[in-house]
Structure formats: structure tokens, C-alpha cells
């Protein structure tokens, strides 16, 4: 549940090294390939939800989001920090 997700996040956070520039296009494209493959097979009984938690700029990621917009995929972006989201 949500409590388990929050606990896992707090446990792993000290071990994560954040870096810039923020670019999520590779992970979006990865998920989009799964969704596109299932859609082409006509067996798209799965729906993908990608949650991105970021404190950075998403300019380079925008095209990957547009490309994935016609697939059985939702992309949820949660902005944290001082950036203008």
C-alpha cells in the first residue's frame, strides 16, 4: 500500500545520488515500447502507469511524453522543490 511505498522511499533515499540534467525520456521510451508492443499484438490488456518524482526541468522529456500519449500509458509527474512546475 501507500505506507509501504513511503517506507521504501525513505529507506532508499539516503543511498540515491541525484544528478542533472533531468531527462526522463529514456525511461518513458522504455515503458512506451512495452505498451506499443502489446498494442500491436492486439492484446493490450495491460495499462502502464509511470510515476516521475522530480525537482528538475522537463524540457528534454517533453517529446517522449508526446510520443507515448497514444499508448495505454499514463505518466504522472510530481514536482518537488523550488522549481516552477
PyMOL commands that set and color helices and strands:
alter all, ss='L'
color gray80, all
select helices_A, chain A and resi 2-13+25-41+59-67
alter helices_A, ss='H'
color red, helices_A
select strands_A, chain A and resi 48-54+73-79
alter strands_A, ss='S'
color yellow, strands_A
deselect
rebuild
show_as cartoon
